[in-house]
Amino acid sequence: MNDEQTRARFESLTLPLMKDAYNLARWLMRNEPDAEDVVQDSYLKAFRFFEKFRTEGNARAWFLRIVRNTCYDALSARNLKEKELVPEGEINDIEDTTPGPCASVVAKATIETVRKAIEALPVDFREVVVLRELEGLSYKEISDVAGIPLGTVMSRLSRARDQLQLLLRERKENDEL
Amino acid sequence: MNCEECREFIDAYIDNELDAATTITVKRHLRECAACAQFLEARKGLRALLGQPELAFDVPDSLRTRVLSALPVAPAKPKEDADRFRRRVVIPWFYVPVALAAVFAIVFGLALLQPGWIPGHAGNRALVAQVISGHVRSLLATHLLDVPSTDQHTVKPWFAGKLEFSPPVQDFAQRGFDLIGGRLDYLDNREVAALVYRRNKHTINLFIWPSKPDHAAPVQTFSENGYNVLHWERGGFSFWAVSDVRMEDLRAFADLEMQSS
């Protein structure tokens, strides 16, 4: 394959993924300029390693993995990286097992409230929520993109949702005051 | 199954990630336990909130341009890597014929496995990627049309001043393929005409450039990454139609184009 063909193949595989890439970066970086930088870096990186990508593989998971890793690099490089995963104990404390109020309260939240709640999650939780709920990836794909075992995908997602429900309920209560 | 176990599986349950046996056990528990059923409802409420399309961010137009211009023409092939390779690796010459035979077998195996891959079509397959990327770029870069017009008598003369050939332009609006305009594009190392059609909400790009005079070639079909591509030649022109519409629809489009002359 000559250079022109390689570039054409690369573009036809990755350009349709720009929306997914930008959204993942935007959620993880939490601002527009950083997200744009990350997306550009990711395209350059992906192009550099394009020969290692096997055409029969899952292009979306492959590319999102690069975007995800570029985000993490950028977050730590800029010393912005949020606190590490909340320790297990704390999460169990906030786990909400009284289901009653959540259902009704959650139903009334607005787009802005939901966006803020997602952004308030620790980055490791935000990542699985965004990949699952907004990008629609399977557990297997999330495990590939985030580089974590399937079981961890399942438990992180579950904790992240618990936390989201709690955050949305708190915001709702604040709004009502 | 008790409540604790049910809560442990309930996320994988709503995500359709559980095996059949566990799904049945969770379902059974949910029928019997009001608290867990309510918990499931809360999860469904959350899912509905997160599923709102308005949550997604739009890609800034400037980013597309930025990425396309930042990409180098070819992936860099670092020279020092090659040197390092040469220095460290001692080739066991004994294995070379074996390796060659293996490569040969793999190449031919792959060639046989891939439908549509016939040695004579190798050149076309390379073009397929270019055609798809031309299509994708036209949709991304807000540069779908140079001459927006549904009138074939406006579109055809527009090309006259820009290209050294005059592409056949037809409207098939009555058959469900609306001509919406045309633009210049660059493919196969030359300027080509791109006609743009709409099928329901999908866009079809039809690239046209001169081939051998009076040469005709039957339709070849290609599918890659969710895009369908058709190629044919007639009346001294080479045609490439590309879209994400279904193959039957694209085929119907090609048939219309071929019958219309």
Interface residues (C-beta under 8 A of the other chain):
Chain A: M1 N2 D3 E4 Q5 T6 R7 A8 R9 F10 E11 S12 L13 L15 P16 M18 K19 Y22 N23 R26 E32 A35 E36 V39 Q40 Y43 L44 F47 R48 F49 F50 E51 A59 T97 P99 G100 C102 A103 S104 V106 A107 A109 I111 V114 R115 I118 V129 R132 E133 L134 S138 Y139 M154 L157 S158 R161 L164 Q165 L168
Chain B: R7 E8 I10 D11 A12 D15 E17 A35 Q38 F39 E41 A42 R43 G45 L46 R47 A48 L49 L50 G51 Q52 E54 L55 A56 F57 V59 P60 S62 L63 R64 R66 V67 A70 L71 P72 V73 A74 P75 A76 A126 A129 Q130 I132 S133 V136 R137 L140 E224 N225 G226 Y227
